[in-house]
Amino acid sequence: MNFAQPGILFLLILLPILGAVAIFTSRARRRQWAVFIAPRLRESLLKKSSSLPRWLALFFLLTACAAIIIALARPRADAGTKQEKTRGRNVMVALDISKSMRVTDVKPDRLAQAKVVIYELLEAMPNERIGFLGFAGTPNVYAPLTIDHSAVRETVDQIDETWAPLGGSDLAAAVHLATETLKKTGQKNNTLVIISDGEEIQDESHHGELESMIAEAEHAGVYIVAIGVGTEDGGLVPNPNSPTGQMVDHEGHPVVSRLEAGVMRKLAEETKGRFAIAGSGLNIPTLVKSVVIGMDVYEMSGREKRLSIEFYQWLMFPAILFLTVAIVAGTRWKGIRAAIFLAGTFLTIPRTQANEADIAREALAGRHYQEARNGYHQLAETSKIRETQARYRLGEATAAYRAGDFREARSAYSQSLLSVDPKVQTSGHLGIANSLFQLGWKGLSGENYPSDPASLPDLNRFDTIAKEALAKLRASDVPDEGEAPGYVRIESLITNWADASRHYSSALALAPGDSVAQKNRELTITFLKRLDELLNEEKKNTEQSMPQHMPGTGPPQEGEDGDPNDGEDGPDGRKKNGKRGKGDKDPKDGSDKDETKKKDDADGKDKDGENPNESSKERAHRILKENADLEKGPLAPGRREFKNAEKDW
């Protein structure tokens, strides 16, 4: 047994002092009356009453105060220790600390801007295990992978370019060290965030080494998010030890450092990650989270927490009881009647304000979904207990789902996964999967998936809806830039249904006997496979409908091999192969054909709509442009990988 606040126990010293003061005051009052009234008149002037109730009231009051003081000291017993468990992913942050990071082409300088990016990442990913390494000429891990983000932040606060023993920016070595560190965790896929200006990776030796490190990271399942700091115009590299305050080369010229965006973009593209430039207005924490969210979630062991059993509640009840007895014993009957009257009046007052959770629950049961959603959202925002907050998020998600707002439902269901209760986690995974399925179905058919069992669509109905969507996509105009809206909807549909299948699997892993999750997963996979078959059929039909240029068709081009007799005139002035020579006129042809030929020549095309002066390369480019939908390629379920353009315009 020990006390959490033992200093409060010193207040117990005041209790005997208060008792002594009460006894002294009582005797002093008795002496005052004895001096004021003569002994022979005391019996007629003073009304005698027992002092026992007053002394009992004093005793119970002091006892109640003692119980309250001990309760405030929080008596407790040791119940052992407990290992904290969190669910998250591995994220390694690599920061360039070379001297070029002190360039002031961004304010206040590149290193300060990079630190701000790291602070934002730490706040945006509170449940991820984050590590930190710095690199210049050589890399070094300054903070191992940990859920203690305050320790990582403290390290980032203190680091600067003086921590690097060697100058330069050996980015390939940093990628190698980060990959090896992440491989030791035993996880199949992890995230590496590199923040650098991409300098000093220009010569061929560094380039080849970087290529091998990218291949190693891709093989180890490390997704690289490259964050560039600086500008392409660059700035002068400072050097406090130089008389001019600037770094100079061997010829005495000031050294200019520029952002090498191509190097950073290459790192991201070839490892299926993302690239961004700090300070460009892009929400970098959201971009990093979009990559991290696809990684495997696993349970991590945190710090040990000492458990204790509190006993203060066992003292508060007797304290309240003793206070009540003290009040009753020290109060006259008229006061007792008044107290009873006030208590009865208070108990008969109807309750005017119900519990907020009950109000939200009643609104959900009464199909007032917007009111229920707002109520659960407010409860979740004000709750300080994570488990309670997760349960309120589940109620908010249920109200949003029933209201048809599947995007908000998916977001709230995701936050309910913070619960440690397997039942809540199962409901969260199942709700996310259902929301994703509804989003995909609505994007395909334009309406919600029916809930009535009698109106559920079968596979034939699905074929009809999917073919209508593909027909609309085929008939839609192809924009000059970007992708057609119909293609984006089908791409989003496949991604949503693939993610829904994975969440159904997560729900079944927590509750193997859940028949609803099993049935919905099988339906989702069936629709995905059928959609893939329809897309392949659409691709084949489109390829077959493309005009093909067969050898030997069209007008012969100059220099092509033809009949060896071509070009030789016969005795009648015609070609030996039966064709007319230049300037010949067919006697059977009239002037109409001559007019048609002249019109075709004026348009620059022959009678088949082709331009005889068009080169084969130009013709191929024209055909591809006319059939631009074919350039999109086949669609397939699962993870969608994108590559950025060669230049970030």
C-alpha positions in Angstrom: 0.0 0.0 0.0 1.3 3.4 -0.9 -0.1 6.9 -1.6 0.1 8.8 -4.9 -0.1 12.2 -3.1 1.4 11.5 0.4 1.9 15.2 1.1 -1.9 15.7 1.5 -1.8 13.5 4.6 -0.2 16.4 6.6 -3.7 18.0 6.6 -4.7 15.3 9.2 -2.7 17.3 11.8 -5.4 20.0 11.6 -8.2 17.6 12.8 -7.1 17.3 16.5 -6.4 21.1 16.5 -10.0 21.7 15.3 -11.3 19.3 18.0 -9.3 21.1 20.7 -10.6 24.5 19.5 -14.2 23.2 19.6 -13.8 22.0 23.2 -12.1 25.3 24.3 -14.9 27.3 22.7 -17.7 25.3 24.4 -16.1 25.8 27.9 -15.6 29.5 27.3 -19.2 30.0 26.4 -20.3 28.1 29.6 -18.2 30.4 31.7 -19.6 33.5 30.0 -23.2 32.5 30.9 -22.1 31.7 34.5 -20.7 35.2 34.9 -23.7 36.9 33.2 -26.5 35.2 35.1 -26.7 34.8 38.9 -26.8 31.2 40.1 -30.2 31.5 41.6 -31.7 32.6 38.2 -30.0 30.1 36.0 -32.7 27.4 36.2 -35.5 29.8 35.3 -33.6 31.7 32.6 -31.6 29.0 30.9 -33.1 26.1 29.0 -31.1 23.0 29.7 -30.5 20.6 26.8 -28.2 17.6 26.2 -24.8 18.4 24.6 -24.4 14.9 23.2 -25.8 15.6 19.7 -23.4 18.5 19.3 -20.4 16.4 20.3 -21.6 13.5 18.1 -21.9 16.0 15.2 -18.3 17.2 15.8 -17.0 13.6 16.0 -18.6 12.5 12.7 -17.6 15.8 11.0 -13.9 15.2 12.0 -14.1 11.6 10.9 -15.6 12.5 7.5 -12.8 15.1 7.0 -10.2 12.5 7.8 -11.7 10.1 5.3 -11.7 12.8 2.6 -8.1 13.7 3.3 -6.9 10.1 3.0 -9.0 9.7 -0.2 -7.3 12.8 -1.7 -3.9 11.2 -0.9 -5.0 8.4 -3.3 -4.1 5.1 -1.5 -3.3 2.4 -3.9 -1.7 -1.0 -4.2 0.8 -2.3 -6.8 -0.8 -4.6 -9.4 2.3 -5.3 -11.6 3.2 -3.9 -15.0 1.6 -4.0 -18.4 3.3 -3.8 -21.8 1.6 -1.1 -24.0 0.5 -2.3 -27.4 0.0 -0.1 -30.4 -0.9 -0.8 -34.1 1.2 1.0 -36.7 3.7 0.9 -39.5 7.5 1.6 -39.9 8.5 4.9 -41.3 12.2 5.9 -41.6 13.0 9.6 -42.2 16.4 10.4 -43.8 17.5 14.1 -43.6 20.3 15.6 -45.7 22.6 17.6 -43.3 25.2 18.6 -45.8 26.4 22.2 -46.0 24.3 22.8 -49.1 21.2 22.5 -46.8 22.2 25.9 -45.3 21.5 27.7 -48.7 18.9 30.5 -48.2 17.0 30.1 -51.5 14.1 29.2 -49.3 13.5 31.0 -46.0 15.0 30.8 -43.5 17.1 28.0 -45.1 16.7 24.5 -46.5 17.5 22.7 -43.3 14.9 24.7 -41.3 12.3 24.0 -43.9 13.1 20.3 -43.8 12.7 20.2 -40.0 9.3 21.8 -40.3 8.3 19.0 -42.7 9.5 16.4 -40.2 7.5 18.1 -37.4 4.4 18.0 -39.5 4.9 14.3 -40.2 5.3 13.5 -36.5 2.0 15.2 -35.7 0.2 13.6 -38.7 1.2 10.0 -37.9 1.0 9.6 -34.1 0.5 5.8 -34.2 3.4 5.0 -36.6 6.9 3.8 -35.5 9.2 6.5 -36.8 13.0 6.5 -37.0 15.5 9.2 -38.0 18.8 9.2 -39.8 21.0 12.0 -41.0 23.4 11.8 -43.9 26.0 13.9 -45.7 29.3 12.2 -46.8 28.2 9.2 -44.6 24.8 8.3 -43.1 24.1 7.6 -39.4 20.9 6.5 -37.5 20.4 9.1 -34.8 17.0 7.8 -33.6 15.9 4.2 -34.0 12.4 3.2 -35.0 10.2 4.1 -32.0 6.7 5.2 -31.1 8.2 7.9 -28.7 7.9 10.8 -31.1 9.0 13.3 -28.5 12.5 11.7 -28.6 12.6 11.9 -32.4 11.5 15.5 -32.3 14.2 16.4 -29.7 16.9 14.8 -32.0 15.6 16.8 -35.0 15.7 20.0 -33.0 19.4 19.6 -32.2 20.7 18.3 -35.5 22.6 20.5 -37.9 25.3 20.3 -40.6 28.1 20.1 -37.9 26.9 16.6 -37.0 28.2 15.2 -40.3 31.8 14.0 -40.0 32.3 14.1 -43.8 31.0 16.6 -46.4 29.0 15.8 -49.5 25.6 14.1 -50.0 26.0 10.3 -50.3 22.3 9.7 -51.0 23.0 6.1 -52.1 24.6 5.2 -48.8 21.6 6.7 -47.0 19.2 4.6 -49.0 21.3 1.5 -48.3 21.5 2.1 -44.5 17.7 2.9 -44.3 16.8 -0.2 -46.2 19.0 -2.4 -44.0 17.4 -0.9 -40.9 13.9 -1.4 -42.1 14.6 -5.0 -43.2 15.6 -5.9 -39.6 12.0 -5.2 -38.5 10.8 -8.3 -40.3 8.0 -6.4 -42.1 7.3 -7.0 -45.8 6.9 -3.4 -46.7 8.0 -0.1 -45.1 8.3 3.5 -46.0 11.4 5.7 -46.3 11.0 9.5 -46.5 14.1 11.2 -47.9 14.4 15.0 -47.5 17.2 16.4 -49.5 18.2 18.9 -52.3 19.5 16.0 -54.5 23.0 17.5 -54.9 26.2 15.7 -55.8 24.6 12.7 -57.6 25.6 13.8 -61.1 28.6 11.8 -62.0 28.3 8.3 -63.4 29.9 6.5 -60.4 27.3 7.9 -58.0 24.5 7.3 -60.6 25.3 3.6 -60.9 25.5 3.1 -57.2 22.2 4.9 -56.7 20.6 2.5 -59.3 21.7 -0.5 -57.3 20.4 1.0 -54.1 17.0 1.6 -55.7 16.9 -2.0 -56.9 17.7 -3.1 -53.3 15.0 -0.9 -51.8 12.4 -2.2 -54.3 13.4 -5.8 -53.6 13.1 -5.2 -49.8 9.6 -3.7 -50.2 10.7 -0.2 -49.2 8.6 2.6 -50.7 10.5 5.9 -51.0 8.8 9.3 -50.6 11.2 11.9 -51.9 10.8 15.5 -50.6 12.9 18.1 -52.4 14.0 21.3 -50.6 15.3 24.3 -52.4 14.8 25.9 -55.8 16.1 25.2 -59.3 17.7 28.6 -59.4 19.6 27.7 -56.2 21.8 29.9 -54.1 25.3 30.3 -52.7 26.6 27.8 -50.2 27.6 29.6 -47.0 30.9 28.9 -45.2 31.4 30.7 -41.8 35.1 30.0 -41.9 35.6 31.8 -45.3 36.6 35.5 -45.3 33.7 36.1 -47.8 31.3 33.9 -45.8 30.7 31.7 -48.9 32.1 28.4 -50.0 34.4 28.6 -53.1 35.8 25.9 -55.4 39.4 25.2 -56.3 39.4 28.1 -58.8 38.1 30.6 -56.3 34.5 30.8 -57.7 31.5 30.8 -55.3 29.7 27.4 -55.1 26.1 27.5 -56.2 23.7 24.7 -55.0 20.5 23.9 -56.9 17.6 21.6 -56.3 18.2 18.4 -58.5 14.5 17.5 -58.8 15.3 14.8 -61.4 17.3 12.7 -58.9 14.6 12.9 -56.2 11.8 12.1 -58.7 13.8 9.1 -59.9 14.1 7.7 -56.4 10.3 8.0 -55.9 9.2 6.7 -59.3 11.4 3.6 -59.4 10.3 2.5 -55.9 6.5 3.1 -56.5 6.6 6.1 -54.1 5.8 9.8 -54.4 7.7 13.0 -55.1 7.0 16.5 -53.9 8.8 19.8 -53.4 8.6 21.4 -49.9 7.0 24.8 -49.9 5.1 24.2 -53.2 1.7 24.3 -51.5 1.2 20.5 -51.6 0.1 18.9 -48.3 3.1 16.8 -47.7 1.8 14.9 -44.6 -1.3 13.8 -46.5 0.9 12.7 -49.4 3.1 10.6 -47.1 0.1 9.1 -45.3 -1.4 8.1 -48.7 1.7 5.9 -49.2 2.0 4.7 -45.6 -1.7 3.7 -45.4 -1.0 0.9 -47.9 1.7 -0.7 -45.7 1.0 -3.7 -43.5 -0.3 -2.8 -40.0 1.2 -4.8 -37.2 1.2 -4.7 -33.4 4.1 -3.0 -31.7 5.2 -3.3 -28.1 5.6 0.0 -26.3 6.8 1.0 -22.9 5.9 -0.9 -19.8 3.2 0.8 -17.7 3.0 0.1 -14.0 -0.5 -0.8 -12.9 -2.0 0.1 -9.6 -5.4 -0.4 -7.8 -6.9 2.7 -6.4 -8.8 2.6 -3.0 -10.0 6.2 -2.7 -13.6 5.2 -3.7 -13.8 3.0 -0.6 -13.2 6.1 1.6 -15.5 8.5 -0.2 -18.7 6.6 0.6 -18.2 6.5 4.4 -17.0 10.2 4.3 -20.4 11.2 2.7 -22.2 9.0 5.2 -20.4 10.6 8.2 -21.1 14.1 6.9 -24.8 13.3 6.6 -24.9 12.0 10.2 -23.0 15.1 11.4 -25.5 17.4 9.7 -28.5 15.5 11.1 -27.0 15.4 14.7 -26.0 19.1 14.8 -29.3 20.5 13.3 -32.5 21.3 15.2 -35.8 19.7 14.2 -37.0 22.8 12.4 -33.9 22.7 10.2 -34.5 19.0 9.7 -38.0 19.6 8.4 -36.7 22.2 6.0 -33.9 19.9 4.7 -36.5 17.1 4.2 -38.7 19.5 2.3 -35.9 20.7 0.0 -34.7 17.1 -0.6 -38.2 16.0 -1.6 -38.6 19.0 -3.9 -35.3 18.2 -5.6 -36.2 14.6 -6.1 -39.6 15.4 -7.6 -38.1 17.8 -10.2 -38.2 15.9 -13.6 -34.9 15.5 -15.4 -34.6 18.2 -17.9 -31.5 17.2 -19.7 -30.9 13.6 -20.9 -27.6 12.0 -21.5 -26.1 13.1 -24.8 -25.2 9.6 -25.7 -28.8 8.5 -25.2 -30.0 11.4 -27.4 -27.7 10.3 -30.2 -28.8 6.7 -29.8 -32.5 7.6 -29.9 -31.9 9.8 -33.0 -30.2 6.9 -34.8 -33.1 4.5 -33.8 -35.6 7.1 -35.0 -33.8 7.5 -38.4 -32.8 11.1 -37.8 -29.3 10.3 -39.2 -27.9 13.8 -39.5 -28.8 14.5 -35.8 -27.3 11.2 -34.7 -24.2 11.8 -36.8 -23.6 15.2 -35.3 -24.2 13.9 -31.8 -21.8 11.0 -32.0 -19.2 13.3 -33.7 -19.4 15.8 -30.9 -19.1 13.0 -28.3 -16.1 11.6 -30.0 -14.4 15.0 -30.2 -14.9 15.7 -26.5 -14.0 12.3 -25.2 -10.6 11.9 -23.7 -10.6 8.0 -23.6 -9.5 6.5 -26.8 -11.7 3.4 -26.5 -14.8 5.4 -25.8 -13.9 7.8 -28.7 -13.6 4.8 -31.1 -17.0 3.5 -30.1 -18.5 6.9 -30.7 -16.8 7.0 -34.1 -18.5 3.7 -34.9 -21.9 5.3 -34.1 -21.1 8.3 -36.2 -20.1 6.0 -39.1 -23.3 4.0 -38.9 -25.4 7.2 -39.1 -23.4 8.5 -42.1 -23.7 5.1 -43.8 -27.4 4.9 -43.4 -27.7 8.5 -44.6 -25.9 7.5 -47.8 -22.8 9.5 -47.1 -20.3 6.7 -47.8 -17.2 8.8 -47.9 -17.8 10.3 -44.4 -18.8 6.8 -43.2 -15.5 5.3 -44.5 -13.5 8.0 -42.6 -15.4 7.5 -39.3 -15.1 3.7 -39.6 -11.4 4.1 -40.1 -11.1 6.0 -36.8 -13.1 3.3 -35.0 -10.2 0.9 -35.7 -8.3 2.6 -32.9 -10.3 0.4 -30.5 -8.6 -2.5 -28.8 -12.0 -4.4 -28.7 -12.0 -7.1 -31.4 -15.8 -6.7 -31.9 -15.4 -2.9 -32.5 -12.5 -3.6 -34.9 -14.6 -6.2 -36.8 -17.4 -3.8 -37.1 -15.0 -1.1 -38.3 -13.4 -3.3 -41.0 -16.8 -4.5 -42.2 -18.1 -0.9 -42.3 -15.1 0.3 -44.3 -15.5 -2.6 -46.8 -19.3 -1.9 -47.2 -18.6 1.8 -47.7 -16.0 1.1 -50.3 -18.2 -1.3 -52.1 -21.1 1.2 -52.2 -18.7 3.9 -53.5 -17.6 1.6 -56.3 -21.2 0.5 -57.2 -22.4 4.1 -57.2 -19.5 5.2 -59.5 -20.5 2.4 -61.9 -24.3 2.6 -61.9 -25.0 6.0 -60.5 -27.1 4.7 -57.6 -26.6 2.9 -54.3 -26.4 -0.9 -54.1 -30.0 -2.0 -53.1 -30.5 -3.3 -49.6 -33.8 -5.1 -50.4 -32.9 -8.8 -50.9 -35.6 -9.1 -53.6 -34.0 -6.4 -55.8 -30.4 -7.5 -55.5 -28.7 -7.5 -59.0 -27.4 -10.8 -60.3 -24.4 -11.3 -62.6 -26.4 -10.7 -65.8 -27.6 -7.4 -64.4 -24.1 -6.5 -63.5 -23.0 -7.3 -67.0 -25.6 -4.9 -68.4 -24.6 -2.1 -66.1 -20.9 -2.6 -66.7 -21.3 -2.8 -70.5 -23.4 0.4 -70.5 -20.6 2.2 -68.5 -18.0 1.0 -70.9 -20.1 2.1 -73.9 -20.4 5.5 -72.4 -16.6 5.6 -71.9 -16.0 4.5 -75.5 -18.3 7.2 -76.8 -17.0 10.0 -74.6 -14.6 12.6 -75.9 -11.0 12.2 -74.9 -9.6 15.3 -73.2 -6.5 16.9 -74.5 -4.8 16.5 -71.2 -5.4 14.0 -68.3 -7.8 11.1 -68.4 -11.4 10.7 -69.3 -13.9 11.0 -66.4 -15.3 7.6 -67.2 -11.9 6.0 -67.0 -11.2 7.7 -63.7 -14.5 6.3 -62.3 -13.6 2.7 -63.4 -10.1 3.1 -62.0 -11.6 4.3 -58.7 -14.1 1.5 -58.7 -11.4 -1.2 -59.0 -9.3 0.4 -56.3 -12.3 0.7 -53.9 -13.5 -2.9 -54.5 -9.9 -4.3 -54.1 -9.6 -2.5 -50.8 -13.0 -3.6 -49.7 -12.0 -7.2 -50.3 -9.0 -6.8 -48.0 -11.1 -5.2 -45.3 -13.6 -8.1 -45.5 -10.6 -10.4 -45.0 -9.5 -8.5 -42.0 -13.0 -8.7 -40.5 -13.0 -12.5 -41.1 -9.6 -12.8 -39.5 -11.1 -11.2 -36.3 -14.4 -13.1 -36.6 -14.1 -16.2 -38.7 -17.7 -17.1 -38.3 -19.1 -13.8 -39.7 -21.3 -15.1 -42.6 -22.1 -11.5 -43.8 -18.5 -10.6 -44.3 -17.8 -13.9 -46.1 -20.8 -13.4 -48.4 -19.9 -9.8 -49.2 -16.3 -10.7 -49.9 -17.3 -13.4 -52.3 -19.7 -11.0 -54.1 -17.0 -8.3 -54.4 -14.4 -10.8 -55.8 -17.0 -12.1 -58.3 -17.8 -8.6 -59.6 -14.1 -7.8 -59.8 -13.3 -10.9 -61.9 -16.3 -10.3 -64.2 -15.3 -6.6 -64.6 -11.8 -7.7 -65.5 -13.2 -10.1 -68.2 -15.4 -7.3 -69.7 -12.4 -4.9 -69.8 -10.3 -7.5 -71.6 -13.1 -8.1 -74.1 -13.4 -4.4 -74.6 -9.7 -4.1 -75.2 -9.7 -6.9 -77.8 -12.7 -5.4 -79.6 -11.1 -2.0 -79.7 -7.8 -3.4 -81.0 -9.7 -5.3 -83.8 -11.6 -2.2 -84.8 -8.3 -0.2 -85.3 -7.5 0.4 -89.0 -4.5 -1.7 -90.0 -2.0 -0.7 -92.7 -1.3 -3.8 -94.7 1.9 -4.1 -96.8 1.2 -3.4 -100.5 -2.0 -1.3 -99.8 -2.3 2.4 -100.7 -0.3 4.2 -103.4 3.2 3.1 -103.9 5.7 5.4 -102.3 8.8 6.7 -104.1 11.6 4.2 -103.7 9.5 1.2 -103.0 10.2 -2.0 -104.9 7.5 -2.7 -107.5 7.1 -4.5 -110.8 10.5 -4.6 -112.7 8.6 -3.5 -115.8 7.3 -0.4 -114.1 8.5 2.8 -115.7 9.0 1.3 -119.1 6.8 2.4 -122.0 5.2 0.0 -124.4 4.9 0.7 -128.1 1.5 2.3 -127.5 2.8 4.7 -125.0 1.4 2.7 -122.0 3.3 1.0 -119.2 4.1 -2.6 -119.8 2.2 -3.7 -116.7 -1.0 -2.2 -118.2 -0.9 1.1 -116.3 -1.0 4.4 -118.0 2.0 6.4 -118.1 2.3 10.0 -117.1 0.0 12.2 -119.1 -2.0 9.2 -120.5 -5.8 9.4 -120.5 -8.1 6.5 -120.4 -10.5 6.8 -123.3 -13.3 5.1 -121.3 -13.0 7.6 -118.5 -14.9 10.8 -118.7 -14.3 14.3 -117.3 -16.1 13.4 -114.0 -13.2 11.3 -112.9 -10.7 14.0 -113.8 -12.7 16.5 -111.7 -12.8 14.0 -108.8 -9.0 13.5 -109.0 -8.4 17.2 -109.1 -10.6 17.6 -106.0 -8.7 14.9 -104.1 -5.4 16.4 -105.1 -6.6 19.8 -103.8 -7.4 18.3 -100.4 -4.1 16.5 -100.2 -5.8 13.1 -99.8 -6.7 10.2 -102.1 -10.2 8.7 -102.4 -9.7 6.5 -99.3 -9.2 9.5 -97.1 -5.5 9.1 -96.7 -2.8 11.7 -97.6 -0.3 10.2 -100.0 2.3 12.7 -98.9 1.9 11.6 -95.2 4.9 9.7 -93.8 4.4 6.4 -92.1 5.4 7.9 -88.7 2.8 10.7 -89.1 0.1 8.2 -90.2 0.8 6.0 -87.1 0.6 9.1 -84.8 -2.7 10.1 -86.4 -4.2 6.6 -85.9 -3.1 6.4 -82.3 -4.6 9.8 -81.6 -7.9 8.8 -83.3 -7.9 5.7 -81.0 -6.6 7.4 -77.9 -8.6 5.2 -75.5 -6.3 2.3 -76.4 -3.4 4.1 -74.9 -4.8 3.7 -71.4 -4.1 0.0 -71.3 -6.0 -2.7 -69.5 -7.4 -2.3 -66.0 -6.8 -4.8 -63.3 -7.9 -5.0 -59.6 -5.5 -4.6 -56.8 -2.9 -1.9 -56.1 -2.8 0.8 -58.8 0.7 2.0 -59.6 1.3 5.4 -61.3 4.4 7.0 -62.7 4.9 10.7 -63.0 5.8 12.4 -66.2 9.4 12.9 -67.2 9.1 16.6 -66.3 7.1 18.2 -63.5 5.5 21.0 -65.5 
